[in-house]
């Protein structure tokens, strides 16, 4: 089984460093990066149409251009639930606002809310529990 993770974030420096840390934690993870929610959702929609498999983990930023993390969650939640049954979605945001944290946790598809920067130890824990 292929280990797969999506990083959905518009910050290229964060993308690069997060992907590097993931590869240190587990070099077998196939990481795919999306610049915004629209790009990621179109990819997920294509997967659902072709009955492709979703990644085990999605790391989702909230504040992005084109389609933000909230809109991505709304669109993704409208897809068949079975597509996401083996996928854990983690919000990864710099926001520490209780409103954002509570709103994220209200989504059935969201596993947890993580505040940037995410430590290597936390990533090790998430990887161990998802693969």
Steps between C-alpha positions, in 0.01 A plus 500: 500500500633838400540756775361831377459847645372826354625840612253775408666833575591808296826576685783352294755519781262320734424239231868432449588475869192295591565256216865465607404426859244244381767329290731485803222350712412244231682493166232272350226764508400622157432869553288709264483878537212726401514881500135553596176324581365522144801320355476230768123463473511458121759227549281330766193532280688333214605223739141447609381483139765244412460309829862577583622477855530803723813558709519381857576854621409849381672799663279802427572869551200728552609831348574465129405684183252365242334249738580507870506205736141554616365488146713196427352322803147593393553367148680187616230426758245494216678204336418139585608436861641160405774671299637656818459208740875430498608865492588717799481876444707725722454875495845661518466872562677790664165609646454441871150648496258281698232567238718341228594206721138428596375548145762256368412238760132527402584346162453125513793448261751696712713289733680782682609863494875564507665838550801584280777415526432131553783328685683197367385306807135581423546393138658174615196439721256575214689285251517210745125515561401531132726249322 
